[in-house]
């Protein structure tokens, strides 16, 4: 395995680190548990560590890979005939078109490159209505940010938007030695399932995203200062929110409360 990877040089610009532990691969495939007639989409199949066992369990597997060199490697594999291949950036892939064609919710998985994790997940969050679940290998700290709670140093805009859309569980941690080339950080395998009945509500997610972005840009400042251009101290007290708290101290429900107040009172339009 090491020899093959060296022959197909992992590209730094794509943050390619290939999973090599066979027992770990079996564990991941068992958790994903692909079923016939389900629509599975793998982002970044790499050298096929997960692609091969999963494609053997279903009739077809959709793969999205930006690196054409890796796709040329996959073409030589016995399971390639099971694949529907899209050589393009996962950030611009048309997930909605796939959903409408197949008329089934998508199951998305992959060993995600660290350099696109944030932008890709924010992209996929907006498609929660067409997703059954997502199962990703992510950088450990990034995964911890996804599930972080108020009061934590890792809690931020990513935590809020992710948890607004999805129920997120850390399944297990993975040490860096299980990849080639060996990354500088450990990883975490994470499961994300869209809320069937969301515990959160905002009239406009764009406003929630804007408020959290402003708040966490100045996360060390108290709300009276970080969000002072949007909310007066009187409004904070009206909403039963202490203006002396910092951004990381507010719950998702409280951020939704602020978002809805802005929308209902046309604050940003004044």
N, C-alpha and C positions, 0 to 999 in steps of 0.2 A: 504493500500500500504506500509506504513512504516513497519508494522509487517512482511510482506513477505520479504522485503529487509533485515530485521534483521535476519530472518531465513536463508537466503542465503548470508552469510557474504561476502561483497565486498572485493576483494583481493587487497591489497596495491600494490603488484608487478605488477598488471595489470592496476593500476590507475582507478579503477572502480567507477564511479559516475553516478547513474541512474537518468534519467529525469523523473519527476513525475507530472509536471504541465500539466493537460489535455488540457487546452486552447492553451498552447504553442505547444503541440504535434499536435493538429489540424492545427495550423498555419504552422508548418513545413511540414506536409503532404500535405496541400493545395499548398504550394509553390513547392514542388517536383512534385506534380500532376502526379502520375504514370499512365501509359496508358497500355492497353492490348498489348501484343506482344513486349513490351519493355523489355530489360534485365536489371533488377535491382539487384544490389549487395549491401547488407548491411554489413558493417564491424562492428563487435562488437554489436550484437543485444541485449545483456544484458538480461533484464527481459521482453523484447518485447514491450516496450513503442511505438516505431515506427513500429516494425515488424508487430504487429497485424493489425493496420489500413491499412498499405500499402499492406499486403498480402491479405486483404479482397477486394482489388481493382484490383488485377491482378491474373493470373492463377498460377504463381509460383514466389517465391522470393528466391534468392540465398543468404545465410548468411554464413559469415566467422567468427567463434568464437573460440578463443584459449582455453577458460575455459570450460572444459567438464562438470563441475558442473552446469553451467548456461544452457548448452544444455539439461541437464537432467530436468531442470525446464521447459524449452520450450516444451519438449516432452509431458508434461501434459496439454498443452494448445490446445484449439480447432482448432487453425489455423496451427498447426504443420504440418499437411498433405500438406499444400501449400508450405512448405519450402524444398529447396534443401540445405542440411547442409554440411559444410566443417569444421571439427574440426581441425583447424590449424592456424598458425601464418599468419596474413594478409601480412606480409613482404615477405613471400615466396610463397604465393598463386599464382597459374599459371593463371593470367588474360588473357594471350594470348591464352592459350588452350581453355578457356571459350569462348572467342571471336570467335575463329575458329569453335568451335562446334555449337554455336548459330548463327554465321554469322550476328551478329548485334552489333552495338556499345553498350558499357556498360554504365549504369547510376549507379554511385557509391555514397553511402551515409552512414552516421553514426554519432554517438556521439563518437568522437575519444578519446581514452585515451591520456592524456597529455604526457605521457612518450614516446610514439612512434610517435607523430605527425610529427616531423621533418623527421625522417627516412622513415616513411610511405609515406609522400607526395613526397619526393625526389624519392622514388621508383615508385610512380604513375605518376610523371611528365614524366618519360621516356616512359610511355605507352599512351601518349596523343593521338596517332593516332587511338587507339581502344576505346577511351572514348568519350561519348556524352556530359556528364557533371558530376560534382561531387558536392555534397552538404554535408557539414560537420559542426558539432558543434565543435568548437575549443576553446582553452584558448584565452581570449580576446587579450592579448599582442601578442600572436603568430599570431593571425589573423591580427592585426595591422602591424606586420612585413611583412606579405604577401603582403599587399597593399601599403607599405611605398614608398615614393618618395625620389629622391635624395635630400640631405640636411637634411633629418630627422635622428634623433638618432637611430630610429628603422630600417632604411634602411640598408640592408646588402646583403650578398650572397643569403640568402633565398628569399628576395624580387626580386632580379635579375633573378634567375633561375625560380622562380614561374611565374613571369610576362613574361618571355621569352616564356614559353609554353602556359600560360593560361590568359584569361581575368578574373579578380577576383573582386567580389563585396561583400562587407559586407551587409548582408540583415537586421539583427537586433542583438542587444546585449541581453544577458540573464544573470540575476543576479544569484549568487551562490545558493540562497534560493530555486531555482527550481530543485535542485538535491538532492539526498540522497545517500551516506552521503554528507553533504554540503562541497564542496571544498573550499579552501582558496582564490580562484580567481574567477572572473566572466568569462563568456564565450561569444562567438560570433558565430552566424550562418552565414556561408560563402558559396557563390556559385562560382564555378570555371568552365569555359567553354573554351575548347581548341581554340586557334586562328584559324579561317578559312584561313585568310591571315595574316600571322604573320608580325608585324611591325619591327621585328628583324631578323637578319640572322647572323649565324656564320657557318663556314665550319665544325667545330667540337665542339660540346657542351662540350666535356671533357676539351678542352683548355680553354673555357670560364669559366668553373667551377674551373679549376686550378688557373687561374689568379685572379678571385674574391676571392678565398680562401686565396691566398697569400696576396692580398691587404687588406682584412678585418682582417687578423690575426694581422696586425699592423695598424689598422684603424686610430690611432691618429697621425701617421707619414704622412708626405707629400709623394706623389707618387714617387718622385725622390729617396726616401729612401725605401719605402715599396715595390716598384716594380723595384728598381734600378738594381737588378741582372738580370732582364729580358729585361728592356728597358733603353736605354741611354737617356739623356736629349735631345739629338738631335732628337731621334725618337719621343718623346713626342711633340716637337715643329713641327715636320714634320706632325704629325697627328692632329695638332691644339689643343693639350691638355696641359693645364698648369701643369707643373711638381710640382708646389707648392700647388696644390689642394690635398685634402685628399680623401681616398677611397669613402667616403659617398657623395662626390660632383660630381662624374661622373654618367652620365646617362647610361641606359642599352645599348643604341646605341653606346656610347663611349667604353663601355667594349667589345661590339661585334667588334668594330673597332680595338681595341688592340688585341683581340683574332685572328681576321683574318690576321692582320699584322704578328703575330707570325707564323701562318700556312703558309702564302704565302712566307715568307722569311726564313722558317725553323730555326727559332731562337733557339728553345729548343733543336734542334738536333746538333747544332754547338758546 
